[in-house]
Amino acid sequence: MSDVVDTRSVRTENRAQLSAFLKSRCAKIARGGVGLLPGSYRRTRGLRREQVAHLSGVGVTW
């Protein structure tokens, strides 16, 4: 048998795991808890990507 790893499936799995991790952490953050004003209703809890970037001091295009 070959020990060749399908790098495409590994990358896909890694991205899925990272996505699940980030979504779970963002869902636990309340806007008011980080100094942002309460916003309009959102289907998804937590902060938007741009808000996380702003609070982290990272460029939005990261």
PDBQT receptor file of N, H, CA, C and O in Angstrom, charges set to zero:
ATOM      1  N   MET A   1       0.828  -1.200   0.000  1.00  0.00    +0.000 N 
ATOM      2  CA  MET A   1       0.000   0.000   0.000  1.00  0.00    +0.000 C 
ATOM      3  C   MET A   1       0.867   1.256   0.000  1.00  0.00    +0.000 C 
ATOM      4  O   MET A   1       2.006   1.250   0.467  1.00  0.00    +0.000 OA
ATOM      5  N   SER A   2       0.320   2.279  -0.512  1.00  0.00    +0.000 N 
ATOM      6  H   SER A   2      -0.605   2.283  -0.891  1.00  0.00    +0.000 HD
ATOM      7  CA  SER A   2       1.035   3.545  -0.615  1.00  0.00    +0.000 C 
ATOM      8  C   SER A   2       0.754   4.409   0.608  1.00  0.00    +0.000 C 
ATOM      9  O   SER A   2      -0.358   4.419   1.136  1.00  0.00    +0.000 OA
ATOM     10  N   ASP A   3       1.773   5.127   1.045  1.00  0.00    +0.000 N 
ATOM     11  H   ASP A   3       2.676   5.119   0.616  1.00  0.00    +0.000 HD
ATOM     12  CA  ASP A   3       1.617   6.043   2.178  1.00  0.00    +0.000 C 
ATOM     13  C   ASP A   3       1.347   7.469   1.707  1.00  0.00    +0.000 C 
ATOM     14  O   ASP A   3       1.529   8.419   2.469  1.00  0.00    +0.000 OA
ATOM     15  N   VAL A   4       0.921   7.622   0.476  1.00  0.00    +0.000 N 
ATOM     16  H   VAL A   4       0.774   6.851  -0.143  1.00  0.00    +0.000 HD
ATOM     17  CA  VAL A   4       0.643   8.940  -0.078  1.00  0.00    +0.000 C 
ATOM     18  C   VAL A   4      -0.649   9.469   0.537  1.00  0.00    +0.000 C 
ATOM     19  O   VAL A   4      -1.669   8.780   0.569  1.00  0.00    +0.000 OA
ATOM     20  N   VAL A   5      -0.584  10.700   1.020  1.00  0.00    +0.000 N 
ATOM     21  H   VAL A   5       0.245  11.259   0.994  1.00  0.00    +0.000 HD
ATOM     22  CA  VAL A   5      -1.744  11.335   1.647  1.00  0.00    +0.000 C 
ATOM     23  C   VAL A   5      -2.389  12.266   0.636  1.00  0.00    +0.000 C 
ATOM     24  O   VAL A   5      -1.705  13.019  -0.058  1.00  0.00    +0.000 OA
ATOM     25  N   ASP A   6      -3.701  12.208   0.560  1.00  0.00    +0.000 N 
ATOM     26  H   ASP A   6      -4.257  11.596   1.124  1.00  0.00    +0.000 HD
ATOM     27  CA  ASP A   6      -4.436  13.107  -0.328  1.00  0.00    +0.000 C 
ATOM     28  C   ASP A   6      -4.468  14.481   0.334  1.00  0.00    +0.000 C 
ATOM     29  O   ASP A   6      -5.272  14.724   1.235  1.00  0.00    +0.000 OA
ATOM     30  N   THR A   7      -3.592  15.375  -0.115  1.00  0.00    +0.000 N 
ATOM     31  H   THR A   7      -2.939  15.178  -0.846  1.00  0.00    +0.000 HD
ATOM     32  CA  THR A   7      -3.479  16.682   0.534  1.00  0.00    +0.000 C 
ATOM     33  C   THR A   7      -4.743  17.514   0.374  1.00  0.00    +0.000 C 
ATOM     34  O   THR A   7      -5.039  18.352   1.225  1.00  0.00    +0.000 OA
ATOM     35  N   ARG A   8      -5.482  17.301  -0.685  1.00  0.00    +0.000 N 
ATOM     36  H   ARG A   8      -5.241  16.620  -1.377  1.00  0.00    +0.000 HD
ATOM     37  CA  ARG A   8      -6.715  18.058  -0.896  1.00  0.00    +0.000 C 
ATOM     38  C   ARG A   8      -7.739  17.724   0.187  1.00  0.00    +0.000 C 
ATOM     39  O   ARG A   8      -8.380  18.626   0.727  1.00  0.00    +0.000 OA
ATOM     40  N   SER A   9      -7.899  16.452   0.509  1.00  0.00    +0.000 N 
ATOM     41  H   SER A   9      -7.378  15.720   0.071  1.00  0.00    +0.000 HD
ATOM     42  CA  SER A   9      -8.866  16.068   1.539  1.00  0.00    +0.000 C 
ATOM     43  C   SER A   9      -8.398  16.516   2.921  1.00  0.00    +0.000 C 
ATOM     44  O   SER A   9      -9.217  16.862   3.771  1.00  0.00    +0.000 OA
ATOM     45  N   VAL A  10      -7.084  16.511   3.149  1.00  0.00    +0.000 N 
ATOM     46  H   VAL A  10      -6.418  16.230   2.458  1.00  0.00    +0.000 HD
ATOM     47  CA  VAL A  10      -6.547  16.987   4.431  1.00  0.00    +0.000 C 
ATOM     48  C   VAL A  10      -6.815  18.480   4.581  1.00  0.00    +0.000 C 
ATOM     49  O   VAL A  10      -7.228  18.930   5.649  1.00  0.00    +0.000 OA
ATOM     50  N   ARG A  11      -6.583  19.251   3.521  1.00  0.00    +0.000 N 
ATOM     51  H   ARG A  11      -6.247  18.885   2.653  1.00  0.00    +0.000 HD
ATOM     52  CA  ARG A  11      -6.847  20.694   3.580  1.00  0.00    +0.000 C 
ATOM     53  C   ARG A  11      -8.324  20.970   3.799  1.00  0.00    +0.000 C 
ATOM     54  O   ARG A  11      -8.683  21.863   4.566  1.00  0.00    +0.000 OA
ATOM     55  N   THR A  12      -9.179  20.214   3.134  1.00  0.00    +0.000 N 
ATOM     56  H   THR A  12      -8.887  19.489   2.510  1.00  0.00    +0.000 HD
ATOM     57  CA  THR A  12     -10.617  20.392   3.286  1.00  0.00    +0.000 C 
ATOM     58  C   THR A  12     -11.039  20.098   4.718  1.00  0.00    +0.000 C 
ATOM     59  O   THR A  12     -11.839  20.832   5.298  1.00  0.00    +0.000 OA
ATOM     60  N   GLU A  13     -10.504  19.033   5.283  1.00  0.00    +0.000 N 
ATOM     61  H   GLU A  13      -9.854  18.436   4.812  1.00  0.00    +0.000 HD
ATOM     62  CA  GLU A  13     -10.820  18.675   6.670  1.00  0.00    +0.000 C 
ATOM     63  C   GLU A  13     -10.297  19.738   7.640  1.00  0.00    +0.000 C 
ATOM     64  O   GLU A  13     -10.994  20.115   8.582  1.00  0.00    +0.000 OA
ATOM     65  N   ASN A  14      -9.079  20.219   7.411  1.00  0.00    +0.000 N 
ATOM     66  H   ASN A  14      -8.513  19.912   6.646  1.00  0.00    +0.000 HD
ATOM     67  CA  ASN A  14      -8.511  21.259   8.272  1.00  0.00    +0.000 C 
ATOM     68  C   ASN A  14      -9.351  22.532   8.225  1.00  0.00    +0.000 C 
ATOM     69  O   ASN A  14      -9.603  23.153   9.258  1.00  0.00    +0.000 OA
ATOM     70  N   ARG A  15      -9.779  22.915   7.036  1.00  0.00    +0.000 N 
ATOM     71  H   ARG A  15      -9.574  22.410   6.197  1.00  0.00    +0.000 HD
ATOM     72  CA  ARG A  15     -10.617  24.117   6.899  1.00  0.00    +0.000 C 
ATOM     73  C   ARG A  15     -11.944  23.938   7.601  1.00  0.00    +0.000 C 
ATOM     74  O   ARG A  15     -12.443  24.870   8.233  1.00  0.00    +0.000 OA
ATOM     75  N   ALA A  16     -12.521  22.756   7.500  1.00  0.00    +0.000 N 
ATOM     76  H   ALA A  16     -12.116  21.999   6.987  1.00  0.00    +0.000 HD
ATOM     77  CA  ALA A  16     -13.800  22.490   8.165  1.00  0.00    +0.000 C 
ATOM     78  C   ALA A  16     -13.641  22.567   9.679  1.00  0.00    +0.000 C 
ATOM     79  O   ALA A  16     -14.504  23.110  10.370  1.00  0.00    +0.000 OA
ATOM     80  N   GLN A  17     -12.550  22.028  10.191  1.00  0.00    +0.000 N 
ATOM     81  H   GLN A  17     -11.849  21.587   9.630  1.00  0.00    +0.000 HD
ATOM     82  CA  GLN A  17     -12.299  22.087  11.636  1.00  0.00    +0.000 C 
ATOM     83  C   GLN A  17     -12.061  23.520  12.099  1.00  0.00    +0.000 C 
ATOM     84  O   GLN A  17     -12.582  23.932  13.135  1.00  0.00    +0.000 OA
ATOM     85  N   LEU A  18     -11.282  24.276  11.342  1.00  0.00    +0.000 N 
ATOM     86  H   LEU A  18     -10.859  23.941  10.500  1.00  0.00    +0.000 HD
ATOM     87  CA  LEU A  18     -11.034  25.669  11.684  1.00  0.00    +0.000 C 
ATOM     88  C   LEU A  18     -12.324  26.473  11.633  1.00  0.00    +0.000 C 
ATOM     89  O   LEU A  18     -12.581  27.288  12.519  1.00  0.00    +0.000 OA
ATOM     90  N   SER A  19     -13.126  26.257  10.621  1.00  0.00    +0.000 N 
ATOM     91  H   SER A  19     -12.917  25.595   9.901  1.00  0.00    +0.000 HD
ATOM     92  CA  SER A  19     -14.402  26.946  10.488  1.00  0.00    +0.000 C 
ATOM     93  C   SER A  19     -15.306  26.665  11.681  1.00  0.00    +0.000 C 
ATOM     94  O   SER A  19     -15.897  27.585  12.246  1.00  0.00    +0.000 OA
ATOM     95  N   ALA A  20     -15.412  25.405  12.062  1.00  0.00    +0.000 N 
ATOM     96  H   ALA A  20     -14.931  24.657  11.603  1.00  0.00    +0.000 HD
ATOM     97  CA  ALA A  20     -16.255  25.036  13.202  1.00  0.00    +0.000 C 
ATOM     98  C   ALA A  20     -15.747  25.687  14.484  1.00  0.00    +0.000 C 
ATOM     99  O   ALA A  20     -16.541  26.161  15.297  1.00  0.00    +0.000 OA
ATOM    100  N   PHE A  21     -14.425  25.711  14.669  1.00  0.00    +0.000 N 
ATOM    101  H   PHE A  21     -13.781  25.325  14.009  1.00  0.00    +0.000 HD
ATOM    102  CA  PHE A  21     -13.840  26.324  15.860  1.00  0.00    +0.000 C 
ATOM    103  C   PHE A  21     -14.141  27.815  15.916  1.00  0.00    +0.000 C 
ATOM    104  O   PHE A  21     -14.589  28.322  16.945  1.00  0.00    +0.000 OA
ATOM    105  N   LEU A  22     -13.895  28.520  14.810  1.00  0.00    +0.000 N 
ATOM    106  H   LEU A  22     -13.531  28.108  13.975  1.00  0.00    +0.000 HD
ATOM    107  CA  LEU A  22     -14.118  29.968  14.788  1.00  0.00    +0.000 C 
ATOM    108  C   LEU A  22     -15.594  30.314  14.971  1.00  0.00    +0.000 C 
ATOM    109  O   LEU A  22     -15.922  31.261  15.686  1.00  0.00    +0.000 OA
ATOM    110  N   LYS A  23     -16.474  29.567  14.342  1.00  0.00    +0.000 N 
ATOM    111  H   LYS A  23     -16.208  28.798  13.761  1.00  0.00    +0.000 HD
ATOM    112  CA  LYS A  23     -17.906  29.819  14.492  1.00  0.00    +0.000 C 
ATOM    113  C   LYS A  23     -18.351  29.604  15.921  1.00  0.00    +0.000 C 
ATOM    114  O   LYS A  23     -19.165  30.374  16.433  1.00  0.00    +0.000 OA
ATOM    115  N   SER A  24     -17.835  28.568  16.586  1.00  0.00    +0.000 N 
ATOM    116  H   SER A  24     -17.174  27.942  16.171  1.00  0.00    +0.000 HD
ATOM    117  CA  SER A  24     -18.227  28.314  17.972  1.00  0.00    +0.000 C 
ATOM    118  C   SER A  24     -17.734  29.420  18.898  1.00  0.00    +0.000 C 
ATOM    119  O   SER A  24     -18.433  29.794  19.839  1.00  0.00    +0.000 OA
ATOM    120  N   ARG A  25     -16.550  29.943  18.644  1.00  0.00    +0.000 N 
ATOM    121  H   ARG A  25     -15.982  29.639  17.879  1.00  0.00    +0.000 HD
ATOM    122  CA  ARG A  25     -16.018  31.021  19.485  1.00  0.00    +0.000 C 
ATOM    123  C   ARG A  25     -16.742  32.335  19.225  1.00  0.00    +0.000 C 
ATOM    124  O   ARG A  25     -17.056  33.058  20.170  1.00  0.00    +0.000 OA
ATOM    125  N   CYS A  26     -17.009  32.655  17.982  1.00  0.00    +0.000 N 
ATOM    126  H   CYS A  26     -16.754  32.068  17.214  1.00  0.00    +0.000 HD
ATOM    127  CA  CYS A  26     -17.713  33.894  17.650  1.00  0.00    +0.000 C 
ATOM    128  C   CYS A  26     -19.126  33.895  18.205  1.00  0.00    +0.000 C 
ATOM    129  O   CYS A  26     -19.628  34.946  18.606  1.00  0.00    +0.000 OA
ATOM    130  N   ALA A  27     -19.771  32.750  18.236  1.00  0.00    +0.000 N 
ATOM    131  H   ALA A  27     -19.364  31.897  17.911  1.00  0.00    +0.000 HD
ATOM    132  CA  ALA A  27     -21.135  32.666  18.738  1.00  0.00    +0.000 C 
ATOM    133  C   ALA A  27     -21.212  32.947  20.240  1.00  0.00    +0.000 C 
ATOM    134  O   ALA A  27     -22.271  33.313  20.748  1.00  0.00    +0.000 OA
ATOM    135  N   LYS A  28     -20.104  32.777  20.944  1.00  0.00    +0.000 N 
ATOM    136  H   LYS A  28     -19.243  32.480  20.531  1.00  0.00    +0.000 HD
ATOM    137  CA  LYS A  28     -20.085  32.991  22.393  1.00  0.00    +0.000 C 
ATOM    138  C   LYS A  28     -19.817  34.440  22.777  1.00  0.00    +0.000 C 
ATOM    139  O   LYS A  28     -19.924  34.794  23.951  1.00  0.00    +0.000 OA
ATOM    140  N   ILE A  29     -19.473  35.283  21.809  1.00  0.00    +0.000 N 
ATOM    141  H   ILE A  29     -19.386  34.995  20.855  1.00  0.00    +0.000 HD
ATOM    142  CA  ILE A  29     -19.112  36.665  22.092  1.00  0.00    +0.000 C 
ATOM    143  C   ILE A  29     -20.329  37.563  21.908  1.00  0.00    +0.000 C 
ATOM    144  O   ILE A  29     -20.981  37.541  20.864  1.00  0.00    +0.000 OA
ATOM    145  N   ALA A  30     -20.622  38.343  22.927  1.00  0.00    +0.000 N 
ATOM    146  H   ALA A  30     -20.092  38.361  23.775  1.00  0.00    +0.000 HD
ATOM    147  CA  ALA A  30     -21.716  39.312  22.840  1.00  0.00    +0.000 C 
ATOM    148  C   ALA A  30     -21.140  40.664  22.436  1.00  0.00    +0.000 C 
ATOM    149  O   ALA A  30     -20.057  41.046  22.881  1.00  0.00    +0.000 OA
ATOM    150  N   ARG A  31     -21.867  41.378  21.597  1.00  0.00    +0.000 N 
ATOM    151  H   ARG A  31     -22.746  41.068  21.235  1.00  0.00    +0.000 HD
ATOM    152  CA  ARG A  31     -21.394  42.687  21.132  1.00  0.00    +0.000 C 
ATOM    153  C   ARG A  31     -21.142  43.635  22.300  1.00  0.00    +0.000 C 
ATOM    154  O   ARG A  31     -20.122  44.322  22.333  1.00  0.00    +0.000 OA
ATOM    155  N   GLY A  32     -22.053  43.673  23.242  1.00  0.00    +0.000 N 
ATOM    156  H   GLY A  32     -22.882  43.115  23.215  1.00  0.00    +0.000 HD
ATOM    157  CA  GLY A  32     -21.894  44.564  24.384  1.00  0.00    +0.000 C 
ATOM    158  C   GLY A  32     -20.705  44.204  25.259  1.00  0.00    +0.000 C 
ATOM    159  O   GLY A  32     -20.130  45.070  25.919  1.00  0.00    +0.000 OA
ATOM    160  N   GLY A  33     -20.336  42.935  25.267  1.00  0.00    +0.000 N 
ATOM    161  H   GLY A  33     -20.802  42.231  24.732  1.00  0.00    +0.000 HD
ATOM    162  CA  GLY A  33     -19.224  42.472  26.085  1.00  0.00    +0.000 C 
ATOM    163  C   GLY A  33     -17.867  42.939  25.605  1.00  0.00    +0.000 C 
ATOM    164  O   GLY A  33     -16.892  42.871  26.352  1.00  0.00    +0.000 OA
ATOM    165  N   VAL A  34     -17.786  43.409  24.380  1.00  0.00    +0.000 N 
ATOM    166  H   VAL A  34     -18.579  43.464  23.773  1.00  0.00    +0.000 HD
ATOM    167  CA  VAL A  34     -16.514  43.881  23.826  1.00  0.00    +0.000 C 
ATOM    168  C   VAL A  34     -16.557  45.364  23.482  1.00  0.00    +0.000 C 
ATOM    169  O   VAL A  34     -15.680  45.876  22.786  1.00  0.00    +0.000 OA
ATOM    170  N   GLY A  35     -17.586  46.046  23.977  1.00  0.00    +0.000 N 
ATOM    171  H   GLY A  35     -18.299  45.630  24.542  1.00  0.00    +0.000 HD
ATOM    172  CA  GLY A  35     -17.655  47.490  23.793  1.00  0.00    +0.000 C 
ATOM    173  C   GLY A  35     -18.328  47.965  22.528  1.00  0.00    +0.000 C 
ATOM    174  O   GLY A  35     -18.253  49.151  22.206  1.00  0.00    +0.000 OA
ATOM    175  N   LEU A  36     -18.983  47.081  21.801  1.00  0.00    +0.000 N 
ATOM    176  H   LEU A  36     -19.043  46.118  22.063  1.00  0.00    +0.000 HD
ATOM    177  CA  LEU A  36     -19.704  47.485  20.602  1.00  0.00    +0.000 C 
ATOM    178  C   LEU A  36     -21.169  47.710  20.940  1.00  0.00    +0.000 C 
ATOM    179  O   LEU A  36     -21.720  47.047  21.819  1.00  0.00    +0.000 OA
ATOM    180  N   LEU A  37     -21.793  48.644  20.243  1.00  0.00    +0.000 N 
ATOM    181  H   LEU A  37     -21.345  49.183  19.529  1.00  0.00    +0.000 HD
ATOM    182  CA  LEU A  37     -23.208  48.905  20.473  1.00  0.00    +0.000 C 
ATOM    183  C   LEU A  37     -24.046  47.753  19.944  1.00  0.00    +0.000 C 
ATOM    184  O   LEU A  37     -23.701  47.131  18.939  1.00  0.00    +0.000 OA
ATOM    185  N   PRO A  38     -25.153  47.472  20.630  1.00  0.00    +0.000 N 
ATOM    186  CA  PRO A  38     -26.035  46.413  20.118  1.00  0.00    +0.000 C 
ATOM    187  C   PRO A  38     -26.514  46.767  18.716  1.00  0.00    +0.000 C 
ATOM    188  O   PRO A  38     -26.879  47.912  18.448  1.00  0.00    +0.000 OA
ATOM    189  N   GLY A  39     -26.509  45.802  17.844  1.00  0.00    +0.000 N 
ATOM    190  H   GLY A  39     -26.212  44.872  18.061  1.00  0.00    +0.000 HD
ATOM    191  CA  GLY A  39     -26.888  46.046  16.456  1.00  0.00    +0.000 C 
ATOM    192  C   GLY A  39     -28.244  45.464  16.146  1.00  0.00    +0.000 C 
ATOM    193  O   GLY A  39     -29.000  45.069  17.033  1.00  0.00    +0.000 OA
ATOM    194  N   SER A  40     -28.524  45.425  14.885  1.00  0.00    +0.000 N 
ATOM    195  H   SER A  40     -27.910  45.746  14.164  1.00  0.00    +0.000 HD
ATOM    196  CA  SER A  40     -29.791  44.877  14.431  1.00  0.00    +0.000 C 
ATOM    197  C   SER A  40     -29.779  43.356  14.579  1.00  0.00    +0.000 C 
ATOM    198  O   SER A  40     -28.745  42.746  14.851  1.00  0.00    +0.000 OA
ATOM    199  N   TYR A  41     -30.932  42.778  14.397  1.00  0.00    +0.000 N 
ATOM    200  H   TYR A  41     -31.772  43.274  14.176  1.00  0.00    +0.000 HD
ATOM    201  CA  TYR A  41     -31.088  41.338  14.506  1.00  0.00    +0.000 C 
ATOM    202  C   TYR A  41     -30.241  40.629  13.459  1.00  0.00    +0.000 C 
ATOM    203  O   TYR A  41     -30.199  41.033  12.297  1.00  0.00    +0.000 OA
ATOM    204  N   ARG A  42     -29.571  39.572  13.884  1.00  0.00    +0.000 N 
ATOM    205  H   ARG A  42     -29.604  39.244  14.828  1.00  0.00    +0.000 HD
ATOM    206  CA  ARG A  42     -28.795  38.745  12.960  1.00  0.00    +0.000 C 
ATOM    207  C   ARG A  42     -29.198  37.295  13.146  1.00  0.00    +0.000 C 
ATOM    208  O   ARG A  42     -29.505  36.872  14.260  1.00  0.00    +0.000 OA
ATOM    209  N   ARG A  43     -29.199  36.541  12.079  1.00  0.00    +0.000 N 
ATOM    210  H   ARG A  43     -28.949  36.885  11.174  1.00  0.00    +0.000 HD
ATOM    211  CA  ARG A  43     -29.500  35.116  12.188  1.00  0.00    +0.000 C 
ATOM    212  C   ARG A  43     -28.388  34.378  12.909  1.00  0.00    +0.000 C 
ATOM    213  O   ARG A  43     -28.632  33.382  13.591  1.00  0.00    +0.000 OA
ATOM    214  N   THR A  44     -27.167  34.868  12.756  1.00  0.00    +0.000 N 
ATOM    215  H   THR A  44     -26.969  35.676  12.202  1.00  0.00    +0.000 HD
ATOM    216  CA  THR A  44     -26.010  34.239  13.375  1.00  0.00    +0.000 C 
ATOM    217  C   THR A  44     -25.563  35.072  14.565  1.00  0.00    +0.000 C 
ATOM    218  O   THR A  44     -25.396  36.287  14.457  1.00  0.00    +0.000 OA
ATOM    219  N   ARG A  45     -25.368  34.409  15.705  1.00  0.00    +0.000 N 
ATOM    220  H   ARG A  45     -25.503  33.422  15.793  1.00  0.00    +0.000 HD
ATOM    221  CA  ARG A  45     -24.891  35.123  16.887  1.00  0.00    +0.000 C 
ATOM    222  C   ARG A  45     -23.421  35.470  16.729  1.00  0.00    +0.000 C 
ATOM    223  O   ARG A  45     -22.726  34.916  15.878  1.00  0.00    +0.000 OA
ATOM    224  N   GLY A  46     -22.961  36.392  17.557  1.00  0.00    +0.000 N 
ATOM    225  H   GLY A  46     -23.526  36.842  18.248  1.00  0.00    +0.000 HD
ATOM    226  CA  GLY A  46     -21.546  36.726  17.570  1.00  0.00    +0.000 C 
ATOM    227  C   GLY A  46     -21.204  37.930  16.719  1.00  0.00    +0.000 C 
ATOM    228  O   GLY A  46     -22.074  38.675  16.267  1.00  0.00    +0.000 OA
ATOM    229  N   LEU A  47     -19.917  38.093  16.516  1.00  0.00    +0.000 N 
ATOM    230  H   LEU A  47     -19.210  37.488  16.883  1.00  0.00    +0.000 HD
ATOM    231  CA  LEU A  47     -19.389  39.246  15.797  1.00  0.00    +0.000 C 
ATOM    232  C   LEU A  47     -19.153  38.922  14.330  1.00  0.00    +0.000 C 
ATOM    233  O   LEU A  47     -18.937  37.770  13.952  1.00  0.00    +0.000 OA
ATOM    234  N   ARG A  48     -19.200  39.953  13.527  1.00  0.00    +0.000 N 
ATOM    235  H   ARG A  48     -19.376  40.888  13.834  1.00  0.00    +0.000 HD
ATOM    236  CA  ARG A  48     -18.859  39.814  12.110  1.00  0.00    +0.000 C 
ATOM    237  C   ARG A  48     -17.343  39.806  11.971  1.00  0.00    +0.000 C 
ATOM    238  O   ARG A  48     -16.625  40.254  12.866  1.00  0.00    +0.000 OA
ATOM    239  N   ARG A  49     -16.873  39.304  10.866  1.00  0.00    +0.000 N 
ATOM    240  H   ARG A  49     -17.456  38.940  10.140  1.00  0.00    +0.000 HD
ATOM    241  CA  ARG A  49     -15.439  39.220  10.607  1.00  0.00    +0.000 C 
ATOM    242  C   ARG A  49     -14.766  40.582  10.718  1.00  0.00    +0.000 C 
ATOM    243  O   ARG A  49     -13.680  40.701  11.286  1.00  0.00    +0.000 OA
ATOM    244  N   GLU A  50     -15.415  41.608  10.174  1.00  0.00    +0.000 N 
ATOM    245  H   GLU A  50     -16.297  41.512   9.713  1.00  0.00    +0.000 HD
ATOM    246  CA  GLU A  50     -14.849  42.960  10.212  1.00  0.00    +0.000 C 
ATOM    247  C   GLU A  50     -14.738  43.468  11.650  1.00  0.00    +0.000 C 
ATOM    248  O   GLU A  50     -13.777  44.159  11.988  1.00  0.00    +0.000 OA
ATOM    249  N   GLN A  51     -15.701  43.133  12.489  1.00  0.00    +0.000 N 
ATOM    250  H   GLN A  51     -16.482  42.571  12.215  1.00  0.00    +0.000 HD
ATOM    251  CA  GLN A  51     -15.670  43.564  13.887  1.00  0.00    +0.000 C 
ATOM    252  C   GLN A  51     -14.542  42.881  14.643  1.00  0.00    +0.000 C 
ATOM    253  O   GLN A  51     -13.860  43.514  15.449  1.00  0.00    +0.000 OA
ATOM    254  N   VAL A  52     -14.342  41.601  14.389  1.00  0.00    +0.000 N 
ATOM    255  H   VAL A  52     -14.896  41.087  13.735  1.00  0.00    +0.000 HD
ATOM    256  CA  VAL A  52     -13.244  40.875  15.032  1.00  0.00    +0.000 C 
ATOM    257  C   VAL A  52     -11.908  41.458  14.597  1.00  0.00    +0.000 C 
ATOM    258  O   VAL A  52     -11.009  41.627  15.419  1.00  0.00    +0.000 OA
ATOM    259  N   ALA A  53     -11.770  41.765  13.314  1.00  0.00    +0.000 N 
ATOM    260  H   ALA A  53     -12.501  41.627  12.645  1.00  0.00    +0.000 HD
ATOM    261  CA  ALA A  53     -10.530  42.345  12.805  1.00  0.00    +0.000 C 
ATOM    262  C   ALA A  53     -10.273  43.699  13.458  1.00  0.00    +0.000 C 
ATOM    263  O   ALA A  53      -9.148  43.991  13.866  1.00  0.00    +0.000 OA
ATOM    264  N   HIS A  54     -11.307  44.520  13.557  1.00  0.00    +0.000 N 
ATOM    265  H   HIS A  54     -12.220  44.283  13.226  1.00  0.00    +0.000 HD
ATOM    266  CA  HIS A  54     -11.164  45.845  14.163  1.00  0.00    +0.000 C 
ATOM    267  C   HIS A  54     -10.737  45.725  15.626  1.00  0.00    +0.000 C 
ATOM    268  O   HIS A  54      -9.813  46.414  16.057  1.00  0.00    +0.000 OA
ATOM    269  N   LEU A  55     -11.392  44.870  16.382  1.00  0.00    +0.000 N 
ATOM    270  H   LEU A  55     -12.143  44.310  16.032  1.00  0.00    +0.000 HD
ATOM    271  CA  LEU A  55     -11.068  44.701  17.792  1.00  0.00    +0.000 C 
ATOM    272  C   LEU A  55      -9.680  44.114  17.996  1.00  0.00    +0.000 C 
ATOM    273  O   LEU A  55      -9.045  44.358  19.022  1.00  0.00    +0.000 OA
ATOM    274  N   SER A  56      -9.209  43.343  17.026  1.00  0.00    +0.000 N 
ATOM    275  H   SER A  56      -9.725  43.145  16.192  1.00  0.00    +0.000 HD
ATOM    276  CA  SER A  56      -7.895  42.701  17.122  1.00  0.00    +0.000 C 
ATOM    277  C   SER A  56      -6.765  43.582  16.608  1.00  0.00    +0.000 C 
ATOM    278  O   SER A  56      -5.588  43.273  16.796  1.00  0.00    +0.000 OA
ATOM    279  N   GLY A  57      -7.135  44.684  15.956  1.00  0.00    +0.000 N 
ATOM    280  H   GLY A  57      -8.091  44.934  15.803  1.00  0.00    +0.000 HD
ATOM    281  CA  GLY A  57      -6.117  45.546  15.376  1.00  0.00    +0.000 C 
ATOM    282  C   GLY A  57      -5.519  44.947  14.113  1.00  0.00    +0.000 C 
ATOM    283  O   GLY A  57      -4.375  45.235  13.763  1.00  0.00    +0.000 OA
ATOM    284  N   VAL A  58      -6.294  44.113  13.432  1.00  0.00    +0.000 N 
ATOM    285  H   VAL A  58      -7.224  43.878  13.717  1.00  0.00    +0.000 HD
ATOM    286  CA  VAL A  58      -5.844  43.458  12.207  1.00  0.00    +0.000 C 
ATOM    287  C   VAL A  58      -6.598  44.064  11.043  1.00  0.00    +0.000 C 
ATOM    288  O   VAL A  58      -7.749  44.473  11.199  1.00  0.00    +0.000 OA
ATOM    289  N   GLY A  59      -5.978  44.129   9.892  1.00  0.00    +0.000 N 
ATOM    290  H   GLY A  59      -5.043  43.797   9.766  1.00  0.00    +0.000 HD
ATOM    291  CA  GLY A  59      -6.654  44.641   8.714  1.00  0.00    +0.000 C 
ATOM    292  C   GLY A  59      -7.856  43.775   8.342  1.00  0.00    +0.000 C 
ATOM    293  O   GLY A  59      -7.852  42.564   8.563  1.00  0.00    +0.000 OA
ATOM    294  N   VAL A  60      -8.859  44.392   7.789  1.00  0.00    +0.000 N 
ATOM    295  H   VAL A  60      -8.862  45.376   7.609  1.00  0.00    +0.000 HD
ATOM    296  CA  VAL A  60     -10.080  43.673   7.441  1.00  0.00    +0.000 C 
ATOM    297  C   VAL A  60      -9.843  42.659   6.326  1.00  0.00    +0.000 C 
ATOM    298  O   VAL A  60     -10.580  41.680   6.213  1.00  0.00    +0.000 OA
ATOM    299  N   THR A  61      -8.841  42.881   5.519  1.00  0.00    +0.000 N 
ATOM    300  H   THR A  61      -8.241  43.676   5.611  1.00  0.00    +0.000 HD
ATOM    301  CA  THR A  61      -8.578  41.978   4.392  1.00  0.00    +0.000 C 
ATOM    302  C   THR A  61      -7.683  40.802   4.772  1.00  0.00    +0.000 C 
ATOM    303  O   THR A  61      -7.116  40.162   3.887  1.00  0.00    +0.000 OA
ATOM    304  N   TRP A  62      -7.546  40.516   5.997  1.00  0.00    +0.000 N 
ATOM    305  H   TRP A  62      -8.007  41.037   6.716  1.00  0.00    +0.000 HD
ATOM    306  CA  TRP A  62      -6.724  39.397   6.459  1.00  0.00    +0.000 C 
ATOM    307  C   TRP A  62      -7.280  38.129   5.939  1.00  0.00    +0.000 C 
ATOM    308  O   TRP A  62      -6.736  37.059   6.211  1.00  0.00    +0.000 OA
TER     309      TRP A  62
